[in-house]
Amino acid sequence: MRPLYYVGAWLGFSAGFLIAYSRSSMRFWGWTENAREEARDVAEFSQFARHGKPLYGESSQPLWVQGAAHRNSQYS
C-alpha cells in the first residue's frame, strides 16, 4: 500500500507543478491577461498622460545611442 501513496504523491506534485508552470508561462507570453495588472497599468498610464509626462519614462542614453538602437532593431 505504501508504494501507491508514493506514486500518488508524485503524480499530485507533478500535476500541480505543471498547472502552475503553464499558468505562469501563459501570462508571460501574453496569452492570458491579469485583470488587476491591466487595470493598474491603465490607471498609471492615464495619470502620466494627464500630467504630460512620457508614458515609458525618459531615456538616460544620448540621442545617437538611441538612434543606433532604433536602426538596429527596426526590422527585427
PDB file of N, CA, C and O in Angstrom, chain B, residues numbered from 101:
ATOM      1  N   MET B 101       0.814  -1.195   0.000  1.00  0.00           N
ATOM      2  CA  MET B 101       0.000   0.000   0.000  1.00  0.00           C
ATOM      3  C   MET B 101       0.861   1.264   0.000  1.00  0.00           C
ATOM      4  O   MET B 101       0.482   2.274  -0.592  1.00  0.00           O
ATOM      5  N   ARG B 102       2.017   1.207   0.664  1.00  0.00           N
ATOM      6  CA  ARG B 102       2.877   2.379   0.762  1.00  0.00           C
ATOM      7  C   ARG B 102       3.389   2.854  -0.605  1.00  0.00           C
ATOM      8  O   ARG B 102       3.430   4.063  -0.830  1.00  0.00           O
ATOM      9  N   PRO B 103       3.781   1.967  -1.526  1.00  0.00           N
ATOM     10  CA  PRO B 103       4.222   2.458  -2.840  1.00  0.00           C
ATOM     11  C   PRO B 103       3.124   3.219  -3.593  1.00  0.00           C
ATOM     12  O   PRO B 103       3.418   4.134  -4.363  1.00  0.00           O
ATOM     13  N   LEU B 104       1.869   2.843  -3.373  1.00  0.00           N
ATOM     14  CA  LEU B 104       0.779   3.564  -4.028  1.00  0.00           C
ATOM     15  C   LEU B 104       0.685   5.004  -3.528  1.00  0.00           C
ATOM     16  O   LEU B 104       0.366   5.912  -4.295  1.00  0.00           O
ATOM     17  N   TYR B 105       0.962   5.208  -2.243  1.00  0.00           N
ATOM     18  CA  TYR B 105       0.957   6.567  -1.710  1.00  0.00           C
ATOM     19  C   TYR B 105       2.084   7.396  -2.325  1.00  0.00           C
ATOM     20  O   TYR B 105       1.898   8.573  -2.633  1.00  0.00           O
ATOM     21  N   TYR B 106       3.247   6.780  -2.502  1.00  0.00           N
ATOM     22  CA  TYR B 106       4.366   7.488  -3.114  1.00  0.00           C
ATOM     23  C   TYR B 106       4.036   7.868  -4.557  1.00  0.00           C
ATOM     24  O   TYR B 106       4.312   8.988  -4.987  1.00  0.00           O
ATOM     25  N   VAL B 107       3.453   6.946  -5.290  1.00  0.00           N
ATOM     26  CA  VAL B 107       3.096   7.227  -6.676  1.00  0.00           C
ATOM     27  C   VAL B 107       2.031   8.319  -6.730  1.00  0.00           C
ATOM     28  O   VAL B 107       2.113   9.226  -7.559  1.00  0.00           O
ATOM     29  N   GLY B 108       1.045   8.238  -5.863  1.00  0.00           N
ATOM     30  CA  GLY B 108       0.002   9.266  -5.831  1.00  0.00           C
ATOM     31  C   GLY B 108       0.547  10.633  -5.453  1.00  0.00           C
ATOM     32  O   GLY B 108       0.155  11.647  -6.031  1.00  0.00           O
ATOM     33  N   ALA B 109       1.442  10.657  -4.492  1.00  0.00           N
ATOM     34  CA  ALA B 109       2.045  11.925  -4.087  1.00  0.00           C
ATOM     35  C   ALA B 109       2.891  12.504  -5.212  1.00  0.00           C
ATOM     36  O   ALA B 109       2.859  13.710  -5.455  1.00  0.00           O
ATOM     37  N   TRP B 110       3.641  11.658  -5.897  1.00  0.00           N
ATOM     38  CA  TRP B 110       4.472  12.119  -7.005  1.00  0.00           C
ATOM     39  C   TRP B 110       3.607  12.633  -8.153  1.00  0.00           C
ATOM     40  O   TRP B 110       3.918  13.665  -8.748  1.00  0.00           O
ATOM     41  N   LEU B 111       2.545  11.937  -8.463  1.00  0.00           N
ATOM     42  CA  LEU B 111       1.644  12.385  -9.526  1.00  0.00           C
ATOM     43  C   LEU B 111       0.964  13.704  -9.155  1.00  0.00           C
ATOM     44  O   LEU B 111       0.833  14.591  -9.998  1.00  0.00           O
ATOM     45  N   GLY B 112       0.540  13.833  -7.918  1.00  0.00           N
ATOM     46  CA  GLY B 112      -0.083  15.077  -7.474  1.00  0.00           C
ATOM     47  C   GLY B 112       0.879  16.248  -7.524  1.00  0.00           C
ATOM     48  O   GLY B 112       0.517  17.334  -7.977  1.00  0.00           O
ATOM     49  N   PHE B 113       2.095  16.036  -7.065  1.00  0.00           N
ATOM     50  CA  PHE B 113       3.106  17.090  -7.111  1.00  0.00           C
ATOM     51  C   PHE B 113       3.415  17.478  -8.547  1.00  0.00           C
ATOM     52  O   PHE B 113       3.499  18.662  -8.872  1.00  0.00           O
ATOM     53  N   SER B 114       3.583  16.483  -9.405  1.00  0.00           N
ATOM     54  CA  SER B 114       3.897  16.754 -10.813  1.00  0.00           C
ATOM     55  C   SER B 114       2.758  17.508 -11.495  1.00  0.00           C
ATOM     56  O   SER B 114       3.003  18.465 -12.229  1.00  0.00           O
ATOM     57  N   ALA B 115       1.534  17.091 -11.263  1.00  0.00           N
ATOM     58  CA  ALA B 115       0.394  17.765 -11.876  1.00  0.00           C
ATOM     59  C   ALA B 115       0.272  19.201 -11.372  1.00  0.00           C
ATOM     60  O   ALA B 115       0.005  20.111 -12.157  1.00  0.00           O
ATOM     61  N   GLY B 116       0.462  19.411 -10.078  1.00  0.00           N
ATOM     62  CA  GLY B 116       0.410  20.764  -9.533  1.00  0.00           C
ATOM     63  C   GLY B 116       1.484  21.656 -10.112  1.00  0.00           C
ATOM     64  O   GLY B 116       1.229  22.816 -10.438  1.00  0.00           O
ATOM     65  N   PHE B 117       2.691  21.117 -10.241  1.00  0.00           N
ATOM     66  CA  PHE B 117       3.789  21.888 -10.833  1.00  0.00           C
ATOM     67  C   PHE B 117       3.476  22.247 -12.277  1.00  0.00           C
ATOM     68  O   PHE B 117       3.679  23.391 -12.685  1.00  0.00           O
ATOM     69  N   LEU B 118       2.989  21.296 -13.053  1.00  0.00           N
ATOM     70  CA  LEU B 118       2.697  21.561 -14.455  1.00  0.00           C
ATOM     71  C   LEU B 118       1.569  22.576 -14.624  1.00  0.00           C
ATOM     72  O   LEU B 118       1.617  23.401 -15.536  1.00  0.00           O
ATOM     73  N   ILE B 119       0.574  22.529 -13.774  1.00  0.00           N
ATOM     74  CA  ILE B 119      -0.513  23.511 -13.848  1.00  0.00           C
ATOM     75  C   ILE B 119       0.015  24.905 -13.518  1.00  0.00           C
ATOM     76  O   ILE B 119      -0.294  25.867 -14.223  1.00  0.00           O
ATOM     77  N   ALA B 120       0.800  25.020 -12.465  1.00  0.00           N
ATOM     78  CA  ALA B 120       1.345  26.319 -12.088  1.00  0.00           C
ATOM     79  C   ALA B 120       2.284  26.847 -13.172  1.00  0.00           C
ATOM     80  O   ALA B 120       2.268  28.038 -13.483  1.00  0.00           O
ATOM     81  N   TYR B 121       3.097  25.968 -13.744  1.00  0.00           N
ATOM     82  CA  TYR B 121       4.027  26.378 -14.789  1.00  0.00           C
ATOM     83  C   TYR B 121       3.275  26.849 -16.030  1.00  0.00           C
ATOM     84  O   TYR B 121       3.640  27.863 -16.626  1.00  0.00           O
ATOM     85  N   SER B 122       2.239  26.130 -16.420  1.00  0.00           N
ATOM     86  CA  SER B 122       1.516  26.516 -17.632  1.00  0.00           C
ATOM     87  C   SER B 122       0.782  27.841 -17.430  1.00  0.00           C
ATOM     88  O   SER B 122       0.725  28.659 -18.348  1.00  0.00           O
ATOM     89  N   ARG B 123       0.223  28.062 -16.247  1.00  0.00           N
ATOM     90  CA  ARG B 123      -0.476  29.331 -15.999  1.00  0.00           C
ATOM     91  C   ARG B 123       0.495  30.503 -16.025  1.00  0.00           C
ATOM     92  O   ARG B 123       0.186  31.547 -16.599  1.00  0.00           O
ATOM     93  N   SER B 124       1.669  30.344 -15.408  1.00  0.00           N
ATOM     94  CA  SER B 124       2.616  31.460 -15.396  1.00  0.00           C
ATOM     95  C   SER B 124       3.213  31.684 -16.772  1.00  0.00           C
ATOM     96  O   SER B 124       3.454  32.832 -17.147  1.00  0.00           O
ATOM     97  N   SER B 125       3.460  30.633 -17.536  1.00  0.00           N
ATOM     98  CA  SER B 125       4.007  30.831 -18.875  1.00  0.00           C
ATOM     99  C   SER B 125       2.975  31.449 -19.811  1.00  0.00           C
ATOM    100  O   SER B 125       3.339  32.217 -20.702  1.00  0.00           O
ATOM    101  N   MET B 126       1.706  31.132 -19.629  1.00  0.00           N
ATOM    102  CA  MET B 126       0.673  31.772 -20.449  1.00  0.00           C
ATOM    103  C   MET B 126       0.590  33.265 -20.155  1.00  0.00           C
ATOM    104  O   MET B 126       0.391  34.065 -21.069  1.00  0.00           O
ATOM    105  N   ARG B 127       0.740  33.646 -18.897  1.00  0.00           N
ATOM    106  CA  ARG B 127       0.764  35.075 -18.560  1.00  0.00           C
ATOM    107  C   ARG B 127       2.017  35.727 -19.110  1.00  0.00           C
ATOM    108  O   ARG B 127       1.961  36.862 -19.583  1.00  0.00           O
ATOM    109  N   PHE B 128       3.155  35.030 -19.059  1.00  0.00           N
ATOM    110  CA  PHE B 128       4.408  35.590 -19.557  1.00  0.00           C
ATOM    111  C   PHE B 128       4.331  35.852 -21.052  1.00  0.00           C
ATOM    112  O   PHE B 128       4.793  36.894 -21.517  1.00  0.00           O
ATOM    113  N   TRP B 129       3.761  34.936 -21.807  1.00  0.00           N
ATOM    114  CA  TRP B 129       3.672  35.082 -23.258  1.00  0.00           C
ATOM    115  C   TRP B 129       2.505  35.969 -23.673  1.00  0.00           C
ATOM    116  O   TRP B 129       2.389  36.300 -24.853  1.00  0.00           O
ATOM    117  N   GLY B 130       1.649  36.359 -22.758  1.00  0.00           N
ATOM    118  CA  GLY B 130       0.553  37.249 -23.084  1.00  0.00           C
ATOM    119  C   GLY B 130      -0.671  36.543 -23.614  1.00  0.00           C
ATOM    120  O   GLY B 130      -1.535  37.194 -24.203  1.00  0.00           O
ATOM    121  N   TRP B 131      -0.784  35.251 -23.433  1.00  0.00           N
ATOM    122  CA  TRP B 131      -1.946  34.510 -23.924  1.00  0.00           C
ATOM    123  C   TRP B 131      -3.132  34.660 -22.993  1.00  0.00           C
ATOM    124  O   TRP B 131      -4.275  34.515 -23.426  1.00  0.00           O
ATOM    125  N   THR B 132      -2.890  34.947 -21.734  1.00  0.00           N
ATOM    126  CA  THR B 132      -3.964  35.246 -20.794  1.00  0.00           C
ATOM    127  C   THR B 132      -3.609  36.552 -20.097  1.00  0.00           C
ATOM    128  O   THR B 132      -2.432  36.871 -19.925  1.00  0.00           O
ATOM    129  N   GLU B 133      -4.602  37.287 -19.706  1.00  0.00           N
ATOM    130  CA  GLU B 133      -4.379  38.583 -19.079  1.00  0.00           C
ATOM    131  C   GLU B 133      -4.682  38.522 -17.596  1.00  0.00           C
ATOM    132  O   GLU B 133      -5.533  37.757 -17.142  1.00  0.00           O
ATOM    133  N   ASN B 134      -3.979  39.332 -16.870  1.00  0.00           N
ATOM    134  CA  ASN B 134      -4.255  39.506 -15.459  1.00  0.00           C
ATOM    135  C   ASN B 134      -5.014  40.819 -15.321  1.00  0.00           C
ATOM    136  O   ASN B 134      -4.438  41.891 -15.507  1.00  0.00           O
ATOM    137  N   ALA B 135      -6.285  40.744 -15.002  1.00  0.00           N
ATOM    138  CA  ALA B 135      -7.155  41.929 -14.987  1.00  0.00           C
ATOM    139  C   ALA B 135      -6.669  42.979 -13.984  1.00  0.00           C
ATOM    140  O   ALA B 135      -6.792  44.177 -14.237  1.00  0.00           O
ATOM    141  N   ARG B 136      -6.128  42.545 -12.868  1.00  0.00           N
ATOM    142  CA  ARG B 136      -5.656  43.502 -11.858  1.00  0.00           C
ATOM    143  C   ARG B 136      -4.461  44.296 -12.378  1.00  0.00           C
ATOM    144  O   ARG B 136      -4.406  45.514 -12.210  1.00  0.00           O
ATOM    145  N   GLU B 137      -3.495  43.609 -13.013  1.00  0.00           N
ATOM    146  CA  GLU B 137      -2.338  44.305 -13.568  1.00  0.00           C
ATOM    147  C   GLU B 137      -2.741  45.215 -14.720  1.00  0.00           C
ATOM    148  O   GLU B 137      -2.207  46.315 -14.862  1.00  0.00           O
ATOM    149  N   GLU B 138      -3.672  44.764 -15.533  1.00  0.00           N
ATOM    150  CA  GLU B 138      -4.121  45.568 -16.661  1.00  0.00           C
ATOM    151  C   GLU B 138      -4.789  46.854 -16.175  1.00  0.00           C
ATOM    152  O   GLU B 138      -4.530  47.923 -16.727  1.00  0.00           O
ATOM    153  N   ALA B 139      -5.631  46.773 -15.169  1.00  0.00           N
ATOM    154  CA  ALA B 139      -6.292  47.962 -14.628  1.00  0.00           C
ATOM    155  C   ALA B 139      -5.274  48.913 -13.995  1.00  0.00           C
ATOM    156  O   ALA B 139      -5.404  50.130 -14.122  1.00  0.00           O
ATOM    157  N   ARG B 140      -4.279  48.374 -13.325  1.00  0.00           N
ATOM    158  CA  ARG B 140      -3.249  49.210 -12.713  1.00  0.00           C
ATOM    159  C   ARG B 140      -2.430  49.944 -13.771  1.00  0.00           C
ATOM    160  O   ARG B 140      -2.100  51.117 -13.597  1.00  0.00           O
ATOM    161  N   ASP B 141      -2.099  49.257 -14.871  1.00  0.00           N
ATOM    162  CA  ASP B 141      -1.340  49.888 -15.948  1.00  0.00           C
ATOM    163  C   ASP B 141      -2.143  50.996 -16.614  1.00  0.00           C
ATOM    164  O   ASP B 141      -1.600  52.059 -16.916  1.00  0.00           O
ATOM    165  N   VAL B 142      -3.427  50.761 -16.844  1.00  0.00           N
ATOM    166  CA  VAL B 142      -4.267  51.786 -17.464  1.00  0.00           C
ATOM    167  C   VAL B 142      -4.333  53.019 -16.568  1.00  0.00           C
ATOM    168  O   VAL B 142      -4.226  54.145 -17.054  1.00  0.00           O
ATOM    169  N   ALA B 143      -4.508  52.817 -15.275  1.00  0.00           N
ATOM    170  CA  ALA B 143      -4.568  53.952 -14.350  1.00  0.00           C
ATOM    171  C   ALA B 143      -3.239  54.701 -14.325  1.00  0.00           C
ATOM    172  O   ALA B 143      -3.219  55.932 -14.319  1.00  0.00           O
ATOM    173  N   GLU B 144      -2.137  53.967 -14.312  1.00  0.00           N
ATOM    174  CA  GLU B 144      -0.821  54.603 -14.270  1.00  0.00           C
ATOM    175  C   GLU B 144      -0.536  55.385 -15.551  1.00  0.00           C
ATOM    176  O   GLU B 144      -0.045  56.512 -15.486  1.00  0.00           O
ATOM    177  N   PHE B 145      -0.837  54.806 -16.708  1.00  0.00           N
ATOM    178  CA  PHE B 145      -0.573  55.487 -17.969  1.00  0.00           C
ATOM    179  C   PHE B 145      -1.480  56.694 -18.161  1.00  0.00           C
ATOM    180  O   PHE B 145      -1.046  57.707 -18.710  1.00  0.00           O
ATOM    181  N   SER B 146      -2.726  56.608 -17.720  1.00  0.00           N
ATOM    182  CA  SER B 146      -3.612  57.766 -17.852  1.00  0.00           C
ATOM    183  C   SER B 146      -3.159  58.898 -16.936  1.00  0.00           C
ATOM    184  O   SER B 146      -3.322  60.071 -17.271  1.00  0.00           O
ATOM    185  N   GLN B 147      -2.591  58.554 -15.784  1.00  0.00           N
ATOM    186  CA  GLN B 147      -2.063  59.594 -14.897  1.00  0.00           C
ATOM    187  C   GLN B 147      -0.850  60.273 -15.536  1.00  0.00           C
ATOM    188  O   GLN B 147      -0.712  61.494 -15.457  1.00  0.00           O
ATOM    189  N   PHE B 148       0.023  59.495 -16.166  1.00  0.00           N
ATOM    190  CA  PHE B 148       1.170  60.081 -16.867  1.00  0.00           C
ATOM    191  C   PHE B 148       0.692  60.996 -17.994  1.00  0.00           C
ATOM    192  O   PHE B 148       1.234  62.086 -18.179  1.00  0.00           O
ATOM    193  N   ALA B 149      -0.314  60.561 -18.742  1.00  0.00           N
ATOM    194  CA  ALA B 149      -0.813  61.349 -19.864  1.00  0.00           C
ATOM    195  C   ALA B 149      -1.441  62.653 -19.379  1.00  0.00           C
ATOM    196  O   ALA B 149      -1.290  63.687 -20.031  1.00  0.00           O
ATOM    197  N   ARG B 150      -2.140  62.621 -18.251  1.00  0.00           N
ATOM    198  CA  ARG B 150      -2.744  63.842 -17.704  1.00  0.00           C
ATOM    199  C   ARG B 150      -1.689  64.866 -17.323  1.00  0.00           C
ATOM    200  O   ARG B 150      -1.890  66.068 -17.500  1.00  0.00           O
ATOM    201  N   HIS B 151      -0.562  64.390 -16.797  1.00  0.00           N
ATOM    202  CA  HIS B 151       0.498  65.302 -16.364  1.00  0.00           C
ATOM    203  C   HIS B 151       1.453  65.665 -17.495  1.00  0.00           C
ATOM    204  O   HIS B 151       2.375  66.453 -17.285  1.00  0.00           O
ATOM    205  N   GLY B 152       1.258  65.114 -18.680  1.00  0.00           N
ATOM    206  CA  GLY B 152       2.102  65.443 -19.828  1.00  0.00           C
ATOM    207  C   GLY B 152       3.456  64.769 -19.809  1.00  0.00           C
ATOM    208  O   GLY B 152       4.366  65.213 -20.509  1.00  0.00           O
ATOM    209  N   LYS B 153       3.619  63.717 -19.037  1.00  0.00           N
ATOM    210  CA  LYS B 153       4.888  63.001 -18.985  1.00  0.00           C
ATOM    211  C   LYS B 153       4.903  61.904 -20.049  1.00  0.00           C
ATOM    212  O   LYS B 153       3.844  61.432 -20.463  1.00  0.00           O
ATOM    213  N   PRO B 154       6.094  61.494 -20.495  1.00  0.00           N
ATOM    214  CA  PRO B 154       6.151  60.379 -21.441  1.00  0.00           C
ATOM    215  C   PRO B 154       5.697  59.085 -20.761  1.00  0.00           C
ATOM    216  O   PRO B 154       5.976  58.866 -19.583  1.00  0.00           O
ATOM    217  N   LEU B 155       5.001  58.235 -21.506  1.00  0.00           N
ATOM    218  CA  LEU B 155       4.399  57.040 -20.911  1.00  0.00           C
ATOM    219  C   LEU B 155       5.428  56.052 -20.389  1.00  0.00           C
ATOM    220  O   LEU B 155       5.204  55.420 -19.356  1.00  0.00           O
ATOM    221  N   TYR B 156       6.540  55.906 -21.073  1.00  0.00           N
ATOM    222  CA  TYR B 156       7.518  54.891 -20.686  1.00  0.00           C
ATOM    223  C   TYR B 156       8.775  55.480 -20.074  1.00  0.00           C
ATOM    224  O   TYR B 156       9.810  54.815 -20.039  1.00  0.00           O
ATOM    225  N   GLY B 157       8.708  56.708 -19.592  1.00  0.00           N
ATOM    226  CA  GLY B 157       9.855  57.317 -18.937  1.00  0.00           C
ATOM    227  C   GLY B 157      10.799  57.947 -19.947  1.00  0.00           C
ATOM    228  O   GLY B 157      10.568  57.899 -21.155  1.00  0.00           O
ATOM    229  N   GLU B 158      11.841  58.524 -19.440  1.00  0.00           N
ATOM    230  CA  GLU B 158      12.823  59.175 -20.298  1.00  0.00           C
ATOM    231  C   GLU B 158      14.109  58.389 -20.262  1.00  0.00           C
ATOM    232  O   GLU B 158      14.499  57.862 -19.220  1.00  0.00           O
ATOM    233  N   SER B 159      14.767  58.310 -21.402  1.00  0.00           N
ATOM    234  CA  SER B 159      15.998  57.533 -21.516  1.00  0.00           C
ATOM    235  C   SER B 159      17.185  58.357 -21.036  1.00  0.00           C
ATOM    236  O   SER B 159      17.233  59.571 -21.234  1.00  0.00           O
ATOM    237  N   SER B 160      18.129  57.692 -20.410  1.00  0.00           N
ATOM    238  CA  SER B 160      19.348  58.372 -19.983  1.00  0.00           C
ATOM    239  C   SER B 160      20.448  58.246 -21.028  1.00  0.00           C
ATOM    240  O   SER B 160      21.557  58.739 -20.821  1.00  0.00           O
ATOM    241  N   GLN B 161      20.155  57.592 -22.151  1.00  0.00           N
ATOM    242  CA  GLN B 161      21.138  57.390 -23.208  1.00  0.00           C
ATOM    243  C   GLN B 161      21.189  58.617 -24.122  1.00  0.00           C
ATOM    244  O   GLN B 161      20.179  59.293 -24.312  1.00  0.00           O
ATOM    245  N   PRO B 162      22.370  58.904 -24.690  1.00  0.00           N
ATOM    246  CA  PRO B 162      22.452  60.008 -25.666  1.00  0.00           C
ATOM    247  C   PRO B 162      21.617  59.699 -26.906  1.00  0.00           C
ATOM    248  O   PRO B 162      21.282  58.545 -27.172  1.00  0.00           O
ATOM    249  N   LEU B 163      21.289  60.740 -27.654  1.00  0.00           N
ATOM    250  CA  LEU B 163      20.433  60.557 -28.820  1.00  0.00           C
ATOM    251  C   LEU B 163      21.054  59.660 -29.877  1.00  0.00           C
ATOM    252  O   LEU B 163      20.336  58.918 -30.547  1.00  0.00           O
ATOM    253  N   TRP B 164      22.389  59.708 -30.046  1.00  0.00           N
ATOM    254  CA  TRP B 164      22.994  58.873 -31.079  1.00  0.00           C
ATOM    255  C   TRP B 164      22.908  57.392 -30.708  1.00  0.00           C
ATOM    256  O   TRP B 164      22.812  56.544 -31.595  1.00  0.00           O
ATOM    257  N   VAL B 165      22.941  57.063 -29.403  1.00  0.00           N
ATOM    258  CA  VAL B 165      22.789  55.675 -28.971  1.00  0.00           C
ATOM    259  C   VAL B 165      21.344  55.226 -29.184  1.00  0.00           C
ATOM    260  O   VAL B 165      21.097  54.104 -29.628  1.00  0.00           O
ATOM    261  N   GLN B 166      20.400  56.099 -28.869  1.00  0.00           N
ATOM    262  CA  GLN B 166      19.001  55.766 -29.109  1.00  0.00           C
ATOM    263  C   GLN B 166      18.736  55.541 -30.592  1.00  0.00           C
ATOM    264  O   GLN B 166      18.003  54.625 -30.963  1.00  0.00           O
ATOM    265  N   GLY B 167      19.334  56.379 -31.441  1.00  0.00           N
ATOM    266  CA  GLY B 167      19.158  56.224 -32.887  1.00  0.00           C
ATOM    267  C   GLY B 167      19.760  54.916 -33.392  1.00  0.00           C
ATOM    268  O   GLY B 167      19.157  54.236 -34.222  1.00  0.00           O
ATOM    269  N   ALA B 168      20.947  54.560 -32.896  1.00  0.00           N
ATOM    270  CA  ALA B 168      21.578  53.309 -33.321  1.00  0.00           C
ATOM    271  C   ALA B 168      20.742  52.113 -32.864  1.00  0.00           C
ATOM    272  O   ALA B 168      20.582  51.152 -33.617  1.00  0.00           O
ATOM    273  N   ALA B 169      20.211  52.157 -31.652  1.00  0.00           N
ATOM    274  CA  ALA B 169      19.377  51.068 -31.160  1.00  0.00           C
ATOM    275  C   ALA B 169      18.104  50.956 -31.990  1.00  0.00           C
ATOM    276  O   ALA B 169      17.638  49.854 -32.280  1.00  0.00           O
ATOM    277  N   HIS B 170      17.550  52.093 -32.368  1.00  0.00           N
ATOM    278  CA  HIS B 170      16.342  52.074 -33.187  1.00  0.00           C
ATOM    279  C   HIS B 170      16.642  51.477 -34.562  1.00  0.00           C
ATOM    280  O   HIS B 170      15.886  50.636 -35.048  1.00  0.00           O
ATOM    281  N   ARG B 171      17.726  51.898 -35.184  1.00  0.00           N
ATOM    282  CA  ARG B 171      18.050  51.368 -36.511  1.00  0.00           C
ATOM    283  C   ARG B 171      18.376  49.884 -36.458  1.00  0.00           C
ATOM    284  O   ARG B 171      18.036  49.147 -37.384  1.00  0.00           O
ATOM    285  N   ASN B 172      19.025  49.432 -35.396  1.00  0.00           N
ATOM    286  CA  ASN B 172      19.377  48.008 -35.293  1.00  0.00           C
ATOM    287  C   ASN B 172      18.162  47.131 -35.040  1.00  0.00           C
ATOM    288  O   ASN B 172      18.140  45.972 -35.455  1.00  0.00           O
ATOM    289  N   SER B 173      17.161  47.659 -34.373  1.00  0.00           N
ATOM    290  CA  SER B 173      16.016  46.824 -34.018  1.00  0.00           C
ATOM    291  C   SER B 173      14.763  47.148 -34.829  1.00  0.00           C
ATOM    292  O   SER B 173      13.691  46.615 -34.543  1.00  0.00           O
ATOM    293  N   GLN B 174      14.882  48.008 -35.827  1.00  0.00           N
ATOM    294  CA  GLN B 174      13.704  48.473 -36.559  1.00  0.00           C
ATOM    295  C   GLN B 174      13.003  47.331 -37.273  1.00  0.00           C
ATOM    296  O   GLN B 174      11.774  47.256 -37.234  1.00  0.00           O
ATOM    297  N   TYR B 175      13.730  46.450 -37.916  1.00  0.00           N
ATOM    298  CA  TYR B 175      13.113  45.382 -38.710  1.00  0.00           C
ATOM    299  C   TYR B 175      13.332  43.995 -38.109  1.00  0.00           C
ATOM    300  O   TYR B 175      13.134  42.986 -38.788  1.00  0.00           O
ATOM    301  N   SER B 176      13.733  43.941 -36.856  1.00  0.00           N
ATOM    302  CA  SER B 176      13.986  42.624 -36.255  1.00  0.00           C
ATOM    303  C   SER B 176      12.730  41.997 -35.718  1.00  0.00           C
ATOM    304  O   SER B 176      12.774  40.890 -35.182  1.00  0.00           O
TER     305      SER B 176
END
